[in-house]
Amino acid sequence: MSKNRCGYCLTPQILTSHKLEIEHIFPISKGGTSEKENLCLACRHCNLHKSSKIYGFDAVAAKRIRLFNPNSQNWMEHFVWDKEKTSVIGKTLGGRATVYALKLNDDLQKNARKIWKLTNLFPPKE
């Protein structure tokens, strides 16, 4: 858990009214643990949509794919911002499945990102 932002959509704590939550990447309900390697910070939106999911659906490959793991995978290898920097685009099977499963580009998220861009705190530079 680092950088004080959501591991999935990169929402910084400073720009959200809810505290970031500790998310179990591999859910306890499916045998996951509370060890550091299985925990990441997630915004309320991502945590609620991820819930106990481990897999998502990638429409391009037309199959079920393991979701992005913020602790063991590099965000920039799996995702990119659109040119307006308000939508997350999955570059890989797992990236696309995660965008879909966590509803990373719903209208509320995209509208918030439009405002956040004005602060120069979003999207993160790295």
C-alpha positions in Angstrom: 0.0 0.0 0.0 1.7 3.1 -1.2 1.3 6.5 -2.8 -1.9 7.2 -0.9 -4.1 6.5 -3.9 -6.4 3.8 -5.2 -4.5 0.9 -6.7 -7.0 0.4 -9.4 -8.2 3.8 -10.7 -5.4 5.9 -9.1 -7.8 8.3 -7.3 -5.6 10.2 -4.8 -6.9 10.3 -1.2 -6.6 14.1 -1.2 -9.3 14.3 -4.0 -12.0 12.1 -2.5 -14.4 12.7 0.4 -14.2 9.0 1.6 -11.1 7.5 3.2 -9.4 5.0 1.0 -10.2 1.5 2.1 -8.0 -1.5 2.6 -8.9 -4.0 -0.1 -8.1 -7.7 -0.1 -6.9 -8.5 -3.7 -7.7 -12.2 -3.2 -10.8 -12.0 -1.0 -10.9 -13.6 2.4 -14.2 -15.2 1.4 -12.2 -17.2 -1.2 -9.3 -18.1 1.0 -7.2 -14.9 0.8 -5.3 -13.6 3.8 -4.7 -10.2 5.5 -1.0 -10.4 4.7 0.6 -7.2 3.3 1.1 -8.9 -0.1 -2.7 -9.3 -0.4 -3.7 -5.8 0.6 -4.0 -2.6 -1.3 -5.6 0.8 -1.0 -8.8 1.2 -3.0 -11.3 4.0 -3.3 -14.8 3.3 -2.2 -16.0 3.0 -5.9 -13.4 0.4 -6.9 -13.7 -1.5 -3.6 -17.5 -1.8 -3.9 -17.4 -2.9 -7.5 -14.5 -5.3 -7.0 -16.2 -6.9 -3.9 -15.1 -10.5 -3.9 -14.3 -10.7 -7.6 -11.1 -12.3 -8.7 -12.0 -12.5 -12.4 -13.6 -10.2 -14.9 -14.7 -10.6 -18.5 -12.6 -9.3 -21.4 -14.9 -8.8 -24.4 -12.1 -8.7 -27.0 -10.9 -12.2 -26.0 -14.4 -13.3 -25.1 -13.3 -15.0 -21.9 -12.9 -14.7 -18.2 -9.6 -13.1 -17.1 -7.9 -12.6 -13.8 -8.2 -9.0 -12.5 -5.3 -6.6 -12.3 -3.2 -7.0 -9.1 -2.0 -3.6 -7.9 0.8 -5.2 -5.8 2.4 -7.5 -8.3 1.6 -5.7 -11.6 2.5 -2.3 -13.0 -0.4 0.0 -13.7 1.2 1.6 -16.7 1.7 -1.8 -18.4 -2.0 -2.7 -18.1 -3.7 0.7 -18.5 -3.5 4.1 -20.2 -5.5 7.3 -19.9 -7.6 8.4 -22.9 -6.5 11.7 -24.5 -8.8 13.7 -22.1 -7.4 11.8 -19.2 -10.9 11.0 -17.8 -11.2 7.4 -18.9 -9.0 4.4 -18.2 -8.3 2.2 -21.2 -7.2 -1.4 -20.6 -4.2 -2.3 -22.7 -4.1 -6.0 -21.7 -6.6 -8.8 -21.1 -6.4 -8.2 -17.3 -6.6 -4.4 -17.8 -9.7 -4.6 -19.9 -11.4 -7.1 -17.6 -10.6 -4.8 -14.6 -12.0 -1.7 -16.3 -15.2 -3.6 -17.0 -15.6 -5.3 -13.7 -14.8 -2.3 -11.5 -16.8 0.1 -13.8 -13.7 2.4 -13.9 -15.3 4.7 -16.5 -18.8 5.2 -15.3 -20.2 8.7 -15.7 -19.7 9.7 -12.0 -16.0 8.7 -12.2 -15.4 10.5 -15.5 -17.1 13.7 -14.3 -15.1 13.7 -11.1 -11.9 13.3 -13.1 -12.8 16.3 -15.2 -12.9 18.4 -12.1 -9.8 16.8 -10.5 -7.7 17.6 -13.6 -8.2 21.3 -12.7 -6.2 20.7 -9.5 -3.1 19.4 -11.3 -3.1 16.5 -8.9 -4.8 14.2 -11.3 -4.0 12.1 -13.1 -0.8 11.1 -11.2 2.3 11.8 -13.1 3.8 8.3 -12.5 
